[in-house]
Amino acid sequence: MLSLHQLTCFLATYEQGSLTRAADALGYAQPSVSEQIRSLERSLDVQLFRRVGRGVVPTTVADALRPHAEKVLAAVAETERAVASTRSLETGTIRFGMFGTARLYAGAALIADVLDRHPGVRVELVGQNSLDVQEDLRRGRLEAAMIAVANLSSEGMTITPVARDELVYISADPERLAGPITAHRLAQASMVMAETTWRESDSTRIVLRQMLHETGRNPPTRIEVEDVETAVELVDRGLADSVINKGAAQQLLPRMAPKTGWVSLRPRQYDTIAIVHRAGAQLSPAARLMIELATERIRAIADPL
């Protein structure tokens, strides 16, 4: 019967070309390594090494065995890492990326869901804008994230759409909410828009630019701000109108902008919300847990895909 100990000694001997050097590398006594090699040879009924001077030379059988031994030990190491990752949910830190607007209507509930299942963990919900979160994914600072995407392809990333959140026009003037907002009406509006730092790459603005393409204009902005809360407050003061996610409108307007209402665009426009991670990545149990819970939360609020 083969053992992991035998395979470990075999690979060390194969790589070092010497029983003595293999023993030193493993921190074992040389007789112990020699015995493991002899036991392995008896189990397989083959000769694995030939003595040459003070070293050993692998036989063709050893050459054939080496890749299989490496795969076995790699699989064992992966199994140990998986178990350790699972155990870390008891006391470790869970980091997950989420774009800024989604935190308004899913962030607190998502953290509560995690802590309800794993009360001993520490939670980090990271991100302000989808572009920054995606860059953190590329650099390996995050395993996975939920972000708004303007398109469904990105080099080196796996993008899985899970929901779509309607974009709605908000205003404190009831007359402007009398009917759906067409591209022509939107092009004539006085607007305040959030995410000014990311104005070129923000998914909401990309969708609006596509909508306004037929008018030959970009979304008109009178005021630029960073956060959607400030934009909503300015709308309620009657200083401008805006376009925000419906989920954010349902959360923010009742408590921050009681004079403000919303209406759909025509045709209706949507932000696509997706789970994103690096292509081919082996996601940890913590990342899979966050994906599961975040997807459940966002689909309860936005239109599932």
C-alpha positions as CSV (number, residue, x, y, z in Angstrom):
1,M,0.0,0.0,0.0
2,L,1.4,3.3,-1.0
3,S,1.6,6.1,1.5
4,L,1.9,9.9,1.2
5,H,5.1,9.7,3.3
6,Q,6.7,7.3,0.7
7,L,5.7,9.6,-2.2
8,T,7.1,12.6,-0.4
9,C,10.4,10.9,0.2
10,F,10.5,9.6,-3.4
11,L,10.0,13.1,-4.9
12,A,12.6,14.6,-2.6
13,T,15.1,12.0,-3.6
14,Y,14.3,12.3,-7.2
15,E,14.7,16.1,-7.1
16,Q,17.9,16.1,-4.9
17,G,19.7,13.2,-6.6
18,S,20.8,12.0,-3.1
19,L,19.3,10.2,-0.2
20,T,21.3,12.4,2.2
21,R,20.3,15.7,0.6
22,A,16.7,14.5,0.4
23,A,16.7,13.8,4.1
24,D,18.2,17.2,4.8
25,A,15.5,18.9,2.7
26,L,12.7,17.1,4.5
27,G,14.3,17.4,8.0
28,Y,14.4,13.6,8.4
29,A,17.1,11.1,9.3
30,Q,18.8,9.6,6.2
31,P,18.0,6.0,7.2
32,S,14.3,6.9,7.5
33,V,14.3,8.2,3.9
34,S,16.1,5.1,2.7
35,E,13.6,2.9,4.4
36,Q,10.6,4.7,2.8
37,I,12.2,4.3,-0.7
38,R,12.8,0.6,-0.1
39,S,9.2,0.2,1.1
40,L,7.9,2.0,-2.0
41,E,10.0,-0.2,-4.2
42,R,8.7,-3.4,-2.5
43,S,5.1,-2.2,-2.8
44,L,5.5,-1.5,-6.6
45,D,7.9,-4.4,-7.1
46,V,10.3,-2.2,-9.1
47,Q,13.7,-0.4,-8.7
48,L,13.3,3.3,-8.6
49,F,16.9,4.5,-8.1
50,R,20.4,3.2,-8.9
51,R,23.3,4.2,-6.7
52,V,26.0,6.1,-8.6
53,G,28.9,7.3,-6.4
54,R,27.5,9.2,-3.5
55,G,24.2,9.9,-5.2
56,V,21.3,8.1,-6.9
57,V,20.0,8.2,-10.5
58,P,16.3,7.6,-11.2
59,T,15.3,4.7,-13.4
60,T,12.8,5.0,-16.2
61,V,10.1,3.7,-13.8
62,A,10.9,6.6,-11.4
63,D,10.6,9.0,-14.4
64,A,7.1,7.6,-15.1
65,L,6.1,7.7,-11.4
66,R,7.2,11.3,-10.8
67,P,4.2,13.2,-12.4
68,H,1.7,10.9,-10.8
69,A,3.3,11.4,-7.3
70,E,3.3,15.1,-7.9
71,K,-0.4,15.1,-8.8
72,V,-1.3,13.0,-5.7
73,L,0.5,15.3,-3.3
74,A,-0.9,18.4,-5.0
75,A,-4.4,17.0,-4.6
76,V,-3.8,16.3,-0.9
77,A,-2.5,19.9,-0.5
78,E,-5.5,21.3,-2.3
79,T,-7.8,19.2,0.0
80,E,-6.0,20.6,3.1
81,R,-6.4,24.2,1.8
82,A,-10.1,23.6,1.1
83,V,-10.7,22.3,4.6
84,A,-8.7,25.2,6.1
85,S,-10.7,27.7,4.1
86,T,-14.0,26.1,5.3
87,R,-12.8,26.2,8.9
88,S,-11.7,29.8,8.4
89,L,-15.4,30.8,8.1
90,E,-15.6,30.2,11.8
91,T,-13.2,33.1,12.7
92,G,-11.6,34.5,9.5
93,T,-12.3,37.6,7.4
94,I,-14.6,37.5,4.4
95,R,-14.0,40.2,1.7
96,F,-16.4,40.8,-1.1
97,G,-16.7,43.6,-3.7
98,M,-19.9,45.5,-4.3
99,F,-20.5,48.7,-6.3
100,G,-21.6,51.8,-4.4
101,T,-25.3,52.0,-5.2
102,A,-26.0,48.4,-4.5
103,R,-24.7,48.8,-0.9
104,L,-27.7,51.2,-0.3
105,Y,-30.3,48.4,-0.8
106,A,-28.3,45.2,-0.3
107,G,-25.2,45.9,1.7
108,A,-26.5,45.9,5.3
109,A,-28.9,43.0,4.7
110,L,-26.1,41.0,3.1
111,I,-23.7,41.5,6.0
112,A,-26.5,40.5,8.4
113,D,-27.1,37.3,6.4
114,V,-23.4,36.4,6.6
115,L,-23.2,37.0,10.4
116,D,-26.4,35.1,11.0
117,R,-24.7,32.0,9.5
118,H,-21.2,32.7,10.7
119,P,-21.3,34.9,13.8
120,G,-17.5,34.6,14.4
121,V,-16.3,36.0,11.1
122,R,-15.2,39.5,10.2
123,V,-16.8,41.0,7.1
124,E,-15.4,43.6,4.6
125,L,-17.7,44.9,1.9
126,V,-15.4,46.7,-0.5
127,G,-16.0,49.2,-3.3
128,Q,-17.5,52.5,-4.4
129,N,-17.7,52.2,-8.2
130,S,-17.8,49.1,-10.4
131,L,-14.7,50.0,-12.3
132,D,-12.6,50.2,-9.1
133,V,-14.0,46.9,-7.8
134,Q,-13.1,45.3,-11.1
135,E,-9.6,46.6,-10.9
136,D,-9.3,45.1,-7.4
137,L,-10.4,41.8,-8.9
138,R,-7.7,42.0,-11.6
139,R,-5.0,42.7,-9.1
140,G,-6.1,39.8,-6.8
141,R,-7.2,42.0,-4.0
142,L,-10.7,40.5,-4.2
143,E,-11.8,37.0,-5.1
144,A,-15.3,37.9,-6.3
145,A,-17.7,40.9,-6.5
146,M,-21.2,42.0,-7.5
147,I,-21.0,45.0,-9.9
148,A,-23.0,46.8,-12.5
149,V,-21.6,46.0,-16.0
150,A,-22.2,47.9,-19.2
151,N,-21.2,44.8,-21.3
152,L,-20.9,41.1,-20.6
153,S,-17.3,40.5,-21.7
154,S,-14.1,41.6,-20.1
155,E,-10.7,40.0,-20.7
156,G,-9.6,37.6,-18.0
157,M,-12.9,37.8,-16.1
158,T,-15.9,35.5,-15.8
159,I,-19.1,37.6,-15.8
160,T,-22.3,36.0,-14.7
161,P,-25.4,38.3,-15.0
162,V,-27.8,37.7,-12.0
163,A,-30.3,40.6,-12.2
164,R,-31.1,43.9,-13.9
165,D,-32.0,47.1,-12.1
166,E,-34.2,49.6,-13.9
167,L,-32.9,53.1,-14.3
168,V,-35.5,55.7,-13.5
169,Y,-35.9,59.5,-13.9
170,I,-36.4,61.3,-10.6
171,S,-37.7,64.9,-10.1
172,A,-39.4,67.1,-7.5
173,D,-41.5,68.6,-10.3
174,P,-44.7,66.5,-10.8
175,E,-45.2,67.9,-14.3
176,R,-41.9,66.3,-15.4
177,L,-43.1,63.0,-14.1
178,A,-46.4,63.1,-16.1
179,G,-45.2,60.5,-18.6
180,P,-42.3,58.3,-19.5
181,I,-39.0,60.1,-20.3
182,T,-38.0,59.7,-23.9
183,A,-34.5,60.3,-25.3
184,H,-35.6,63.7,-26.6
185,R,-37.0,64.8,-23.2
186,L,-33.9,63.5,-21.4
187,A,-31.6,65.5,-23.7
188,Q,-33.4,68.7,-22.7
189,A,-33.4,68.0,-19.0
190,S,-31.2,69.8,-16.4
191,M,-29.5,67.0,-14.6
192,V,-27.4,66.2,-11.5
193,M,-25.4,63.0,-11.8
194,A,-23.5,61.0,-9.3
195,E,-20.2,59.1,-9.8
196,T,-18.4,62.1,-11.3
197,T,-14.9,60.6,-10.8
198,W,-16.0,57.6,-13.0
199,R,-18.2,59.5,-15.4
200,E,-16.6,58.0,-18.5
201,S,-16.9,54.4,-17.3
202,D,-19.9,54.5,-15.1
203,S,-22.4,51.9,-16.3
204,T,-25.5,54.1,-15.8
205,R,-24.0,56.9,-17.9
206,I,-22.9,54.4,-20.6
207,V,-26.5,53.2,-20.8
208,L,-27.8,56.8,-21.0
209,R,-25.3,57.7,-23.7
210,Q,-26.5,54.8,-25.8
211,M,-30.1,55.9,-25.3
212,L,-29.2,59.4,-26.3
213,H,-27.1,58.4,-29.3
214,E,-30.0,59.2,-31.7
215,T,-30.1,62.8,-30.4
216,G,-26.4,63.3,-30.9
217,R,-26.0,64.4,-27.2
218,N,-24.5,63.1,-24.1
219,P,-26.5,63.0,-20.8
220,P,-26.7,66.8,-19.9
221,T,-25.4,67.6,-16.5
222,R,-25.8,70.8,-14.6
223,I,-24.3,69.4,-11.4
224,E,-21.7,66.7,-10.9
225,V,-21.4,64.9,-7.5
226,E,-19.8,61.8,-6.2
227,D,-22.5,60.0,-4.2
228,V,-26.1,59.3,-5.1
229,E,-27.4,60.5,-1.7
230,T,-26.2,64.1,-2.5
231,A,-27.8,63.9,-6.0
232,V,-31.1,62.8,-4.5
233,E,-31.0,65.7,-2.0
234,L,-30.3,68.2,-4.7
235,V,-33.2,66.8,-6.8
236,D,-35.5,67.3,-3.8
237,R,-34.5,70.9,-3.5
238,G,-35.6,71.4,-7.1
239,L,-32.1,72.3,-8.4
240,A,-32.0,69.5,-11.0
241,D,-33.4,66.1,-12.0
242,S,-31.4,62.8,-12.1
243,V,-31.4,59.2,-13.3
244,I,-30.6,56.6,-10.7
245,N,-31.3,52.9,-10.1
246,K,-34.9,52.0,-9.2
247,G,-33.6,50.1,-6.1
248,A,-31.8,53.2,-4.9
249,A,-34.9,55.4,-5.5
250,Q,-37.1,53.1,-3.5
251,Q,-34.7,53.2,-0.6
252,L,-33.7,56.8,-0.6
253,L,-36.7,58.9,-1.8
254,P,-39.0,58.1,1.1
255,R,-36.5,59.1,3.8
256,M,-34.3,61.7,2.0
257,A,-36.5,63.3,-0.7
258,P,-40.2,63.3,0.2
259,K,-41.1,65.7,-2.5
260,T,-39.4,63.7,-5.2
261,G,-41.0,61.0,-7.4
262,W,-39.8,58.8,-10.2
263,V,-40.9,57.6,-13.6
264,S,-39.6,55.1,-16.1
265,L,-37.5,56.0,-19.2
266,R,-38.9,55.1,-22.6
267,P,-37.8,52.6,-23.7
268,R,-37.0,51.2,-20.3
269,Q,-33.3,51.2,-19.5
270,Y,-31.5,48.8,-17.1
271,D,-28.2,48.4,-15.3
272,T,-27.1,44.7,-15.6
273,I,-25.8,43.4,-12.2
274,A,-23.4,40.6,-12.4
275,I,-21.1,38.3,-10.3
276,V,-17.6,38.8,-11.5
277,H,-14.4,36.9,-10.7
278,R,-11.1,36.1,-12.5
279,A,-11.5,33.5,-15.2
280,G,-10.5,30.0,-14.0
281,A,-10.2,31.0,-10.4
282,Q,-10.8,28.4,-7.7
283,L,-13.2,30.3,-5.4
284,S,-12.9,29.8,-1.7
285,P,-15.9,28.7,0.4
286,A,-16.1,32.3,1.7
287,A,-16.3,33.7,-1.8
288,R,-19.0,31.1,-2.8
289,L,-21.0,32.0,0.3
290,M,-20.9,35.7,-0.5
291,I,-21.9,35.0,-4.1
292,E,-24.8,32.9,-3.0
293,L,-26.1,35.4,-0.4
294,A,-25.5,38.5,-2.6
295,T,-27.4,36.9,-5.5
296,E,-30.3,36.0,-3.3
297,R,-30.5,39.6,-1.9
298,I,-30.2,41.4,-5.2
299,R,-32.7,39.2,-7.0
300,A,-35.2,39.9,-4.2
301,I,-35.0,43.6,-5.1
302,A,-34.1,43.8,-8.8
303,D,-35.4,41.8,-11.8
304,P,-33.8,38.3,-11.7
305,L,-31.9,37.1,-14.8
